[in-house]
């Protein structure tokens, strides 16, 4: 009997191997917004869960040595593919003293709006390294590793609990952009992991043949609550709870009690944190001079049709770039994978989504409707959030959108392709080996791209 590769096992092996490789191949602060992400993670690790405002700056007080490290190591590389990093630049700062008592104010206006929740995983590694009086650079690598470890654990559980679509989740999680982000100190790592876990739990509760325990409903409550606190833009993912069919729910009375408590507590959490950070918002896009959330909100309400046209035109003009970024434009969006590689990855994702079904597990028309409404609503919130926070009032174009923002929503897109009509009689062990070998090749290629971009310059 041929050996069958389990999706969760392949995910952990390849994710650990290449995730650790990405941690050390990516120079310090060369993931998107990693300067601010690291500052906020260190800030949370100090036990300071809320940023402070000083004039027009939002941030906190951290050791000055972190700024010195950031200015000296890998500085000037972002946006300049022709510039590479010398190994000795990293080596020279591995033992640079933290000098904790000498602190200055750090400005991190974007990350200052986040709750501490998405920074807990990386702050664990940072706090551990700090306890051993490690340098800022070692703290950064420790934060990357702990962030990766938590992400691997959560996504592995997500894949294991899925009643179907396991290989689609593996492909999405090990997508070069997804794994690259998971190997940084980014807060998006927690968002992506919890987004996958939430969707997995919904599918598990909807289609698993095993009895649903009260603990799973409690876990669903907790994951939804944490998801709201990682990034407000994905609150509409909670709408997926309506996918769960009646016969899989708790008794009718308990179900409506649960739904009411869940909905009310989620809304209170959302509104409470919004109120906490209301006075912390300062425009962080230096290219725009008229950013105002209140003004932009009024513009959208008073010119709804015009705004819909702006959003549509933006997506039509930029969909190709967003699709490329979704799969793999690494670094500070200055290290793209080959377009042919990206197109092939999209093709394989679609193909696997079409054939990766389980007999007797049918996603009903109503359930797909819930998925579609949730997907469209979530995309609308992500796009509108960028327009509110990153663009001048009434701007006829939406800047600030990136393909990676849609990673937590990706399972919903491919779930729409799930069907039991196209009955491909594939030999599953062989199929598993093919997908595993493909992922091994694509992640090996991605490692080479990072090595060449930052160190060889061939």
C-alpha positions as CSV (number, residue, x, y, z in Angstrom):
1,X,0.0,0.0,0.0
2,X,1.6,3.3,-1.1
3,X,2.5,5.8,1.6
4,X,-0.1,8.7,1.8
5,X,1.1,12.1,2.5
6,X,-1.1,14.0,4.9
7,X,-1.7,17.7,4.0
8,X,-1.1,18.9,7.6
9,X,2.2,16.9,7.7
10,X,3.4,18.4,4.4
11,X,2.5,21.9,5.6
12,X,4.4,21.6,8.8
13,X,7.5,20.1,7.1
14,X,7.7,22.5,4.2
15,X,6.5,25.5,6.3
16,X,9.1,24.9,9.0
17,X,12.0,24.2,6.5
18,X,11.4,27.2,4.2
19,X,9.9,29.4,6.9
20,X,13.2,29.3,8.9
21,X,15.1,29.8,5.6
22,X,13.1,32.9,4.9
23,X,13.6,34.2,8.4
24,X,17.4,34.4,7.8
25,X,17.5,35.0,4.1
26,X,15.3,38.1,4.4
27,X,17.5,41.0,5.7
28,X,16.4,42.8,8.8
29,X,13.4,45.2,8.3
30,X,12.9,44.1,4.7
31,X,9.4,42.7,5.0
32,X,6.6,45.3,4.4
33,X,6.4,47.8,7.3
34,X,8.8,45.7,9.4
35,X,10.3,48.8,11.0
36,X,7.0,49.8,12.5
37,X,5.9,46.2,13.1
38,X,9.1,45.5,15.2
39,X,8.8,48.8,17.1
40,X,5.2,47.9,18.1
41,X,6.0,44.3,18.9
42,X,8.8,45.5,21.3
43,X,6.4,48.0,22.8
44,X,3.9,45.3,23.5
45,X,6.6,43.1,24.8
46,X,7.3,45.8,27.4
47,X,3.8,45.4,28.7
48,X,2.6,48.6,27.0
49,X,-0.5,47.6,25.1
50,X,-1.6,51.1,24.0
51,X,0.4,53.5,22.0
52,X,0.8,57.1,23.1
53,X,0.4,60.4,21.2
54,X,2.9,63.2,21.4
55,X,1.8,66.1,19.1
56,X,1.3,64.6,15.7
57,X,3.3,61.5,16.4
58,X,1.9,58.2,17.7
59,X,4.2,55.5,19.2
60,X,6.1,54.7,22.3
61,X,9.5,54.9,24.1
62,X,12.0,52.1,23.2
63,X,15.8,51.6,23.5
64,X,17.7,54.0,21.2
65,X,19.8,51.0,20.1
66,X,16.9,49.7,18.0
67,X,16.9,52.9,15.9
68,X,20.7,52.7,15.5
69,X,20.4,49.1,14.3
70,X,17.7,49.9,11.9
71,X,19.7,52.8,10.4
72,X,22.8,50.8,10.0
73,X,21.7,47.3,8.9
74,X,20.0,46.9,5.5
75,X,19.2,50.6,5.3
76,X,18.7,51.9,1.8
77,X,18.0,48.5,0.3
78,X,14.2,48.8,0.2
79,X,13.1,49.9,-3.3
80,X,16.6,49.5,-4.7
81,X,17.0,46.0,-6.2
82,X,20.4,46.9,-7.4
83,X,21.7,47.2,-3.8
84,X,22.7,44.0,-1.9
85,X,23.5,43.4,1.7
86,X,26.9,42.3,3.0
87,X,26.8,39.5,5.5
88,X,29.3,41.4,7.7
89,X,26.7,44.2,8.2
90,X,24.5,41.7,10.0
91,X,27.4,40.0,11.8
92,X,28.7,43.3,13.2
93,X,25.4,44.1,14.9
94,X,24.6,40.7,16.4
95,X,26.3,41.7,19.6
96,X,25.4,45.4,19.6
97,X,24.2,46.2,23.2
98,X,20.6,46.9,23.8
99,X,21.3,49.6,26.5
100,X,17.7,49.4,27.7
101,X,17.9,52.4,30.0
102,X,18.6,54.9,27.2
103,X,15.3,55.4,25.4
104,X,13.8,57.7,22.8
105,X,10.3,58.1,21.3
106,X,9.5,56.0,18.2
107,X,6.9,57.0,15.8
108,X,4.7,54.1,14.5
109,X,1.3,55.7,13.6
110,X,-0.1,52.8,11.6
111,X,0.8,50.1,14.1
112,X,-0.2,52.2,17.0
113,X,-3.8,51.8,15.9
114,X,-3.6,48.0,16.2
115,X,-4.6,46.2,19.4
116,X,-1.8,44.2,21.1
117,X,-3.4,40.9,20.1
118,X,-1.6,40.5,16.7
119,X,1.7,41.3,18.3
120,X,1.6,38.7,21.1
121,X,3.3,35.9,19.1
122,X,6.4,37.9,18.0
123,X,6.6,39.7,21.4
124,X,7.1,36.3,23.1
125,X,10.3,35.7,21.2
126,X,11.4,39.3,21.6
127,X,10.8,39.2,25.3
128,X,12.7,36.0,25.7
129,X,15.7,37.4,23.8
130,X,15.5,40.6,25.8
131,X,15.6,38.6,29.0
132,X,18.9,37.3,28.0
133,X,20.2,40.8,27.2
134,X,20.2,40.1,23.5
135,X,20.9,42.7,20.9
136,X,18.1,44.4,18.9
137,X,19.0,42.3,15.9
138,X,18.8,39.0,17.8
139,X,15.5,40.3,19.2
140,X,14.2,40.8,15.7
141,X,15.1,37.3,14.6
142,X,13.6,35.8,17.8
143,X,10.4,37.7,17.1
144,X,10.3,36.3,13.5
145,X,10.9,32.8,14.7
146,X,8.2,32.9,17.4
147,X,5.7,34.5,15.0
148,X,6.4,31.7,12.5
149,X,6.0,29.0,15.1
150,X,2.6,30.3,16.3
151,X,1.5,30.7,12.7
152,X,2.6,27.1,11.9
153,X,0.7,25.7,14.9
154,X,-2.6,27.6,14.1
155,X,-2.6,26.8,10.4
156,X,-1.7,23.2,11.0
157,X,-4.7,22.9,13.3
158,X,-6.8,24.6,10.7
159,X,-5.8,22.1,8.0
160,X,-6.3,19.1,10.3
161,X,-9.9,20.1,11.2
162,X,-11.0,20.7,7.7
163,X,-13.5,18.1,6.4
164,X,-12.4,18.9,2.8
165,X,-10.3,21.4,0.9
166,X,-7.2,20.6,2.9
167,X,-4.8,20.8,-0.1
168,X,-6.3,24.2,-1.1
169,X,-5.5,25.5,2.4
170,X,-1.9,24.0,2.1
171,X,-1.4,25.8,-1.2
172,X,-2.7,29.1,0.2
173,X,-0.7,28.9,3.4
174,X,2.5,27.9,1.7
175,X,2.1,30.5,-1.1
176,X,5.4,32.4,-1.3
177,X,3.8,35.7,-0.2
178,X,2.0,34.0,2.7
179,X,5.1,32.2,4.0
180,X,7.3,35.2,3.5
181,X,4.9,37.3,5.7
182,X,4.8,34.4,8.3
183,X,8.6,34.7,8.5
184,X,8.5,38.3,9.5
185,X,7.3,40.2,12.6
186,X,4.2,41.4,10.8
187,X,0.9,41.7,12.6
188,X,-0.7,40.3,9.4
189,X,0.7,36.9,10.4
190,X,-1.8,36.6,13.2
191,X,-4.6,37.9,11.0
192,X,-3.9,35.4,8.3
193,X,-3.7,32.5,10.8
194,X,-6.9,33.4,12.6
195,X,-8.7,34.0,9.3
196,X,-7.8,30.5,8.2
197,X,-8.7,29.0,11.6
198,X,-12.1,30.8,11.6
199,X,-13.0,29.5,8.1
200,X,-11.7,26.0,9.0
201,X,-13.9,25.9,12.2
202,X,-17.0,27.1,10.2
203,X,-16.4,24.2,7.6
204,X,-15.8,21.8,10.4
205,X,-19.0,22.7,12.2
206,X,-20.9,22.6,9.0
207,X,-19.7,19.3,7.5
208,X,-17.8,17.2,9.9
209,X,-19.5,13.8,10.5
210,X,-18.5,13.8,14.2
211,X,-20.7,15.3,16.9
212,X,-20.1,19.0,17.6
213,X,-19.0,19.6,21.2
214,X,-19.7,22.7,23.3
215,X,-16.0,23.3,23.4
216,X,-15.9,23.8,19.6
217,X,-18.6,26.4,19.8
218,X,-16.6,28.1,22.6
219,X,-13.5,28.0,20.5
220,X,-15.4,29.5,17.6
221,X,-16.5,32.3,19.9
222,X,-12.9,33.0,21.0
223,X,-11.4,32.9,17.5
224,X,-14.0,35.3,16.2
225,X,-13.3,37.7,19.1
226,X,-9.6,37.5,18.5
227,X,-10.0,38.0,14.7
228,X,-11.8,41.3,15.4
229,X,-9.0,42.5,17.6
230,X,-6.3,41.6,15.0
231,X,-7.8,43.7,12.2
232,X,-11.2,45.4,12.0
233,X,-11.3,45.1,8.3
234,X,-12.1,41.4,8.5
235,X,-15.1,41.7,10.8
236,X,-17.5,40.6,8.1
237,X,-15.9,37.2,8.1
238,X,-18.0,36.5,11.2
239,X,-21.0,36.4,8.8
240,X,-19.8,32.9,7.8
241,X,-21.4,31.5,11.0
242,X,-24.7,31.5,9.1
243,X,-23.3,28.7,6.9
244,X,-23.7,26.2,9.7
245,X,-26.9,24.1,8.9
246,X,-29.7,23.7,11.4
247,X,-29.0,20.0,12.1
248,X,-25.4,20.9,13.1
249,X,-26.3,23.6,15.5
250,X,-26.9,23.5,19.2
251,X,-30.5,23.2,20.3
252,X,-32.5,26.0,18.8
253,X,-32.7,27.9,22.0
254,X,-29.0,27.6,22.8
255,X,-28.1,28.5,19.2
256,X,-29.9,31.8,19.2
257,X,-28.5,32.6,22.7
258,X,-25.0,31.8,21.4
259,X,-25.6,33.9,18.2
260,X,-26.9,36.8,20.2
261,X,-24.1,36.8,22.7
262,X,-21.5,36.3,20.0
263,X,-22.9,39.1,17.8
264,X,-23.3,41.6,20.7
265,X,-20.0,40.9,22.2
266,X,-18.2,41.1,18.8
267,X,-19.9,44.5,18.1
268,X,-19.0,45.8,21.6
269,X,-15.4,44.7,21.1
270,X,-15.2,46.4,17.7
271,X,-16.7,49.6,19.0
272,X,-14.7,49.6,22.2
273,X,-11.3,49.4,20.5
274,X,-12.4,51.9,17.9
275,X,-13.2,54.3,20.7
276,X,-9.9,53.6,22.4
277,X,-7.8,54.5,19.3
278,X,-10.1,57.3,18.0
279,X,-7.8,60.1,19.1
280,X,-4.6,58.2,18.1
281,X,-5.2,58.4,14.3
282,X,-2.8,60.7,12.5
283,X,-2.3,60.6,8.7
284,X,0.7,58.4,7.9
285,X,0.9,58.9,4.1
286,X,3.3,61.7,3.4
287,X,2.2,61.9,-0.2
288,X,-1.3,63.0,0.7
289,X,-2.2,66.4,2.3
290,X,-5.9,66.1,2.9
291,X,-6.5,62.8,4.7
292,X,-9.5,62.8,7.0
293,X,-11.5,59.7,8.0
294,X,-14.5,61.8,8.9
295,X,-14.2,63.8,5.7
296,X,-13.7,60.8,3.5
297,X,-16.7,59.0,5.2
298,X,-18.9,62.0,4.5
299,X,-17.7,62.0,0.9
300,X,-18.5,58.3,0.4
301,X,-22.0,58.8,1.9
302,X,-22.7,61.9,-0.2
303,X,-21.2,60.5,-3.4
304,X,-21.9,56.8,-3.1
305,X,-22.2,56.1,-6.9
306,X,-19.0,58.1,-7.6
307,X,-17.1,56.1,-4.9
308,X,-18.3,52.8,-6.4
309,X,-17.0,53.9,-9.7
310,X,-13.7,54.9,-8.1
311,X,-13.4,51.5,-6.4
312,X,-14.3,49.6,-9.6
313,X,-11.9,51.6,-11.8
314,X,-9.1,51.0,-9.2
315,X,-9.7,47.2,-9.2
316,X,-10.0,47.0,-13.0
317,X,-6.7,48.9,-13.5
318,X,-4.8,47.2,-10.7
319,X,-6.1,43.6,-10.6
320,X,-3.1,42.2,-12.4
321,X,-0.7,43.7,-10.0
322,X,-2.8,42.7,-7.0
323,X,-3.0,39.1,-8.2
324,X,0.8,39.1,-8.6
325,X,1.3,40.6,-5.1
326,X,-1.1,38.0,-3.7
327,X,1.2,35.1,-4.7
328,X,4.6,36.7,-4.5
329,X,6.0,40.2,-4.6
330,X,8.4,40.0,-1.7
331,X,10.5,42.6,0.3
332,X,9.0,46.1,0.2
333,X,7.2,45.1,-3.0
334,X,10.5,45.3,-4.8
335,X,11.2,41.6,-5.3
336,X,8.7,40.0,-7.6
337,X,8.6,36.4,-8.6
338,X,8.5,35.6,-12.3
339,X,5.1,36.3,-13.8
340,X,5.0,32.9,-15.3
341,X,5.5,31.3,-11.9
342,X,2.7,33.4,-10.5
343,X,0.3,32.5,-13.3
344,X,1.1,28.8,-12.9
345,X,0.4,29.1,-9.1
346,X,-3.0,30.6,-9.7
347,X,-3.8,27.9,-12.2
348,X,-2.9,25.1,-9.8
349,X,-4.9,26.8,-7.0
350,X,-8.0,26.9,-9.3
351,X,-7.4,23.3,-10.5
352,X,-7.0,21.9,-7.0
353,X,-10.1,23.8,-5.8
354,X,-12.2,22.2,-8.5
355,X,-11.1,18.6,-7.8
356,X,-10.4,18.7,-4.1
357,X,-13.8,17.5,-2.9
358,X,-15.1,14.8,-0.6
359,X,-18.0,12.5,-1.5
360,X,-21.3,13.2,0.3
361,X,-20.0,16.6,1.4
362,X,-22.1,19.1,-0.6
363,X,-21.9,22.9,-0.2
364,X,-25.4,24.0,-0.8
365,X,-26.5,27.0,-3.0
366,X,-27.5,28.9,0.2
367,X,-24.1,28.2,1.8
368,X,-22.2,29.4,-1.3
369,X,-24.4,32.5,-1.2
370,X,-23.3,33.2,2.3
371,X,-19.7,32.7,1.2
372,X,-20.1,35.1,-1.7
373,X,-21.8,37.8,0.3
374,X,-19.1,37.5,3.0
375,X,-16.3,37.6,0.4
376,X,-17.7,40.7,-1.4
377,X,-18.4,42.4,1.9
378,X,-15.0,41.8,3.3
379,X,-13.3,43.0,0.0
380,X,-15.4,46.1,0.2
381,X,-14.3,46.8,3.7
382,X,-10.7,46.2,2.9
383,X,-10.8,48.6,-0.1
384,X,-12.8,51.3,1.8
385,X,-10.5,51.1,4.8
386,X,-7.5,51.9,2.4
387,X,-9.5,54.8,0.9
388,X,-10.3,56.2,4.4
389,X,-6.9,56.0,5.9
390,X,-4.5,56.4,3.0
391,X,-6.1,58.8,0.5
392,X,-7.1,62.4,0.4
393,X,-10.8,63.2,0.6
394,X,-12.5,62.7,-2.8
395,X,-9.4,61.3,-4.5
396,X,-10.4,59.7,-7.8
397,X,-8.2,56.7,-7.2
398,X,-7.5,54.3,-4.3
399,X,-3.8,54.0,-3.3
400,X,-2.6,51.7,-0.6
401,X,-4.1,48.4,-1.7
402,X,-1.9,45.4,-1.6
403,X,-2.5,41.8,-2.7
404,X,-1.5,40.4,0.7
405,X,-4.5,42.0,2.3
406,X,-6.7,39.5,0.6
407,X,-4.9,36.4,1.9
408,X,-7.3,35.8,4.9
409,X,-10.2,36.0,2.4
410,X,-8.7,33.6,-0.2
411,X,-10.3,30.4,1.1
412,X,-13.7,31.9,0.5
413,X,-12.8,32.7,-3.2
414,X,-11.8,29.1,-3.9
415,X,-14.6,27.7,-1.8
416,X,-17.0,29.0,-4.5
417,X,-15.4,26.6,-6.9
418,X,-16.0,23.5,-4.7
419,X,-18.2,21.0,-6.4
420,X,-18.9,17.3,-6.6
421,X,-19.8,17.2,-10.3
422,X,-16.4,17.1,-11.9
423,X,-15.5,13.6,-10.8
424,X,-11.8,13.3,-11.5
425,X,-10.7,9.8,-10.5
426,X,-7.2,10.8,-9.2
427,X,-5.0,8.4,-7.3
428,X,-4.8,10.5,-4.1
429,X,-1.3,9.4,-2.9
430,X,0.1,10.3,-6.3
431,X,-1.8,13.6,-6.3
432,X,-0.4,14.3,-2.8
433,X,3.2,13.6,-4.0
434,X,2.7,15.9,-7.0
435,X,1.5,18.8,-5.0
436,X,4.2,18.3,-2.4
437,X,6.9,18.2,-5.0
438,X,5.5,21.3,-6.7
439,X,5.5,23.2,-3.4
440,X,9.1,22.0,-2.7
441,X,10.1,23.4,-6.1
442,X,8.3,26.7,-5.8
443,X,9.6,27.4,-2.3
444,X,13.1,26.4,-3.4
445,X,12.8,28.9,-6.2
446,X,11.5,31.6,-3.9
447,X,14.5,31.0,-1.6
448,X,16.8,31.5,-4.6
449,X,15.0,34.7,-5.5
450,X,15.6,36.1,-1.9
451,X,19.3,34.9,-1.9
452,X,19.9,36.5,-5.3
453,X,18.0,39.7,-4.5
454,X,19.6,40.5,-1.2
455,X,23.1,38.9,-1.4
456,X,24.3,37.9,-4.8
457,X,22.8,40.4,-7.3
458,X,23.3,38.1,-10.3
